[in-house]
Amino acid sequence: MKRCAKDFFTTNSVKSLVKSLGLSGLILAAATVSAVAQKKYDTGATDREIKIGNIMPYSGPASAYGIIGKTMSAYMRMINDNGGVNGRKINFISYDDAYSPPKTVEQARKLVESDEVFLIFAPLGTASNAAIQKYMNTMKVPQLFVATGASRWGDPEHFPWTIGWQPNYRAEARIYATYILEHHPKAKIGVLYQNDDFGKDYVLGLKDVLRDKFNQMVVSEISYEISVPTVDSQVVAIKPSNPDIFINIGTPKFAAQAIKKVAELGWHPIHIMTNVSASVGAVLKPAGLDNSRG
């Protein structure tokens, strides 16, 4: 199968449409512009349907995020039940990658080359999206509104077909660091982070603000691999430094484990969570609501 930017939208027009219209606007534009252009449709769009691909960790260490994919599927069904988009039904195809980049590559190729989707919408995971970024741009298929806040998605010069969505992690970490300097300038900080672009972006954000104070204030900085079953040993290793503030940079499963272990150790630092794990159902309840109280 050959995917070509000239078949429907140019690179620049896709970028401008996505930025100004969002997903529903882009789909409507795809249907409307194609109809006007003598029914010359891009791959994934016909008179009757628009194929949209998605990749989610329905299983594996980040399976708590699977509910997002299920919610998207329900929303697409709602759109179809209400007539679709300009008379076209959305064929939403969502695959599981188990939060494993090699599996993400496999699923992306399946969506693009076998299912022939129009775009891949909101694929989740920093390492997962990084693994398919070059492929998606080579194939000139939109990698639209990636569900990760890594700073690498804002690179239209090199990756014009990849478009981010949420505020980036580095900027979020700067907010936490600013708060610490303003309200706890003499605090000792312990940091637990996931050893990939997701976790490292947060650490960079802390360094952006703390600067030369980073090495002085951060008394313990320990990472974990996504493949480990638990982060208990990492939390235990951080505690002896007696941090006043614990920054928990983890995906839901590991963030919940850290909360629970902190409580078991009788340690009561100011506990900063990130937006990635800010969930009552996926994090605080599994950790134990009593353990989650500050």
C-alpha positions in Angstrom: 0.0 0.0 0.0 1.3 3.5 -0.8 0.4 6.4 1.4 1.0 9.8 -0.1 0.5 13.3 1.3 -0.6 14.6 -2.1 -3.6 12.3 -2.3 -5.7 14.4 0.0 -4.1 17.0 2.3 -0.6 18.5 2.0 1.5 18.3 5.2 0.9 22.0 5.9 -2.9 21.8 5.4 -3.2 18.8 7.7 -1.3 20.6 10.4 -3.3 23.8 10.1 -6.6 22.0 10.0 -5.8 19.9 13.1 -4.6 22.8 15.1 -7.7 24.9 14.3 -10.4 22.3 14.1 -9.4 19.4 16.4 -10.4 15.8 15.8 -14.1 16.3 14.9 -13.3 19.2 12.7 -10.5 17.3 10.9 -12.9 14.4 10.2 -15.6 16.7 9.0 -13.0 18.5 6.8 -11.8 15.2 5.4 -15.3 14.2 4.5 -16.4 17.6 3.1 -13.3 18.5 1.2 -13.0 15.1 -0.3 -16.6 15.2 -1.5 -16.0 18.5 -3.2 -12.8 17.2 -4.8 -14.7 14.9 -7.1 -14.8 12.2 -4.4 -11.1 11.6 -4.3 -10.7 10.2 -0.8 -7.6 9.7 1.1 -6.9 6.2 2.5 -9.3 5.5 5.3 -12.2 7.7 4.1 -15.1 6.6 1.9 -18.6 7.7 1.2 -19.8 5.6 4.2 -17.0 5.6 6.8 -13.9 7.0 8.2 -11.4 4.6 9.8 -9.6 5.9 12.9 -7.0 3.8 14.6 -6.0 3.8 18.3 -3.4 2.0 20.4 -3.9 1.6 24.2 -2.3 -0.5 27.0 -5.4 -2.6 27.8 -3.0 -5.0 29.5 0.5 -4.8 31.0 1.9 -2.5 33.6 -0.1 0.5 32.5 -3.5 -1.3 32.0 -5.2 1.2 34.3 -5.2 3.5 31.2 -7.3 1.0 29.3 -10.5 2.7 30.5 -9.5 5.7 28.3 -9.6 3.5 25.2 -13.0 2.1 26.2 -14.3 5.6 26.8 -13.2 6.7 23.4 -14.9 3.7 21.8 -18.1 4.5 23.6 -17.9 8.1 22.4 -17.4 7.1 18.8 -20.4 4.8 19.1 -22.4 7.8 20.4 -21.3 9.8 17.4 -22.4 7.0 15.0 -25.7 6.6 16.8 -26.3 10.3 16.1 -25.7 10.1 12.4 -21.9 10.0 12.2 -19.8 12.7 10.7 -21.3 14.3 7.5 -23.2 11.1 6.9 -20.2 8.9 7.5 -19.8 6.4 10.3 -16.6 6.2 12.3 -14.9 2.9 12.3 -12.8 3.1 15.5 -10.2 0.4 15.6 -8.4 0.2 18.9 -5.5 -2.3 19.7 -3.7 -3.3 22.8 0.1 -2.8 23.0 0.5 -3.8 26.6 2.6 -0.6 27.1 5.4 -2.3 25.1 7.1 -0.2 22.4 7.8 -3.2 20.1 4.1 -4.2 20.3 3.2 -0.6 19.6 5.2 -0.7 16.4 3.4 -4.0 15.4 0.0 -2.5 16.0 0.8 0.8 14.2 1.9 -1.1 11.1 -1.3 -3.2 11.3 -3.5 -0.1 11.5 -1.7 1.7 8.7 -0.9 -1.1 6.3 -3.6 -3.7 6.9 -6.6 -1.7 8.3 -5.6 1.3 6.2 -6.8 3.9 8.8 -7.1 7.6 8.0 -5.2 8.5 11.2 -4.1 7.1 14.5 -5.8 9.1 17.3 -4.6 9.5 20.9 -2.2 6.6 21.1 -1.0 6.4 24.8 2.5 6.2 26.2 5.7 8.2 25.8 8.0 5.3 24.9 5.3 3.8 22.8 4.7 6.9 20.7 8.4 7.5 20.4 8.8 4.1 18.9 6.3 4.8 16.0 7.0 8.5 15.5 9.4 8.1 12.6 7.3 5.4 11.0 4.1 7.5 11.2 5.8 10.5 9.6 7.5 8.4 6.9 4.1 7.0 6.0 2.5 10.5 6.3 -0.3 9.3 8.5 -1.4 11.7 11.3 -0.3 10.6 14.8 -2.9 12.9 16.2 -3.2 14.2 19.8 -0.8 11.7 21.3 -1.8 10.9 24.9 1.5 11.8 26.6 3.0 15.1 27.7 6.6 14.5 26.7 8.2 17.6 25.2 9.4 15.7 22.1 6.0 16.0 20.3 6.3 19.7 19.5 8.7 19.3 16.6 6.8 20.3 13.4 10.0 20.8 11.4 11.1 17.1 11.7 7.8 15.4 12.6 4.9 17.4 11.1 2.5 14.4 11.2 2.9 14.0 15.0 0.8 16.4 17.1 0.7 16.5 20.9 -2.2 17.4 23.1 -1.7 17.8 26.8 0.6 20.3 28.5 4.1 18.8 28.6 5.6 17.1 31.6 8.6 19.4 31.8 6.4 22.5 32.2 4.3 20.7 34.9 7.5 19.9 36.9 8.5 23.5 36.7 5.2 24.4 38.5 6.0 21.9 41.3 9.6 23.3 41.6 8.3 26.9 41.8 5.9 25.9 44.5 8.6 24.2 46.5 11.0 27.2 46.3 8.2 29.6 47.3 6.8 27.6 50.2 9.5 25.1 51.2 12.8 26.7 50.2 14.8 24.7 52.7 13.2 21.4 52.1 15.0 18.2 51.3 13.5 16.4 48.3 13.2 12.8 47.3 12.4 11.9 43.7 11.1 8.6 42.3 10.7 8.6 38.5 10.2 6.2 35.6 13.4 5.7 33.6 12.2 6.9 30.2 11.3 10.1 28.4 8.2 10.5 30.6 10.1 10.4 33.9 13.2 12.2 32.6 11.1 15.2 31.3 9.8 15.8 34.9 13.3 15.7 36.3 14.5 18.2 33.7 11.6 20.5 34.6 12.7 20.4 38.3 16.2 21.2 37.2 15.0 24.1 35.0 13.7 25.9 38.1 15.9 24.7 41.0 19.1 25.1 38.9 22.1 25.1 41.1 19.9 24.3 44.1 18.9 21.0 42.6 21.9 19.0 43.9 21.5 20.6 47.2 17.8 20.1 47.7 17.3 16.8 46.0 18.9 14.4 48.5 17.7 11.2 46.8 16.8 10.6 43.1 16.0 7.0 42.1 14.5 5.6 38.9 12.7 2.4 38.1 12.2 0.4 34.9 8.7 -0.2 33.6 9.4 -3.9 33.6 9.8 -4.2 37.4 6.9 -5.7 39.4 7.1 -3.2 42.2 8.9 0.0 43.3 8.9 -0.9 47.0 12.7 -1.2 47.1 13.1 2.2 45.4 10.9 3.9 48.0 12.7 2.1 50.8 16.0 3.4 49.4 14.8 7.0 49.3 13.5 7.2 52.9 16.8 7.1 54.8 17.7 10.5 53.3 14.7 11.8 55.2 13.2 14.0 52.5 10.6 16.5 53.6 9.0 16.3 50.1 8.5 13.1 48.0 7.9 13.6 44.3 6.2 10.5 42.9 6.7 10.5 39.1 5.0 7.2 38.2 2.3 5.7 36.1 -0.8 4.6 38.0 0.4 1.1 39.1 3.7 2.3 40.4 2.4 5.5 41.9 -0.1 3.5 43.9 2.6 1.1 45.1 4.7 4.1 46.2 1.9 5.6 48.2 1.2 2.4 50.0 4.9 1.8 50.8 5.4 5.3 52.1 2.5 4.7 54.5 3.9 1.3 55.5 7.2 2.9 56.4 5.5 5.4 58.7 7.0 8.2 56.5 4.9 11.3 56.2 6.5 13.7 53.7 4.7 16.2 51.5 3.7 13.9 48.7 3.6 15.4 45.2 1.8 13.4 42.5 1.8 14.2 38.8 -1.2 14.5 36.5 -0.3 11.1 35.1 -1.4 9.4 38.3 -3.9 11.9 39.6 -6.8 9.4 39.8 -8.9 8.3 42.7 -10.0 5.1 41.1 -6.8 4.0 39.4 -4.3 5.1 42.1 -5.6 6.3 45.4 -8.1 3.5 46.0 -5.6 0.7 45.0 -3.1 2.3 47.4 -5.7 2.6 50.1 -7.6 5.8 50.8 -6.3 5.9 54.3 -2.7 5.7 53.0 -3.5 8.4 50.5 -4.4 11.0 53.0 -1.7 13.7 53.5 
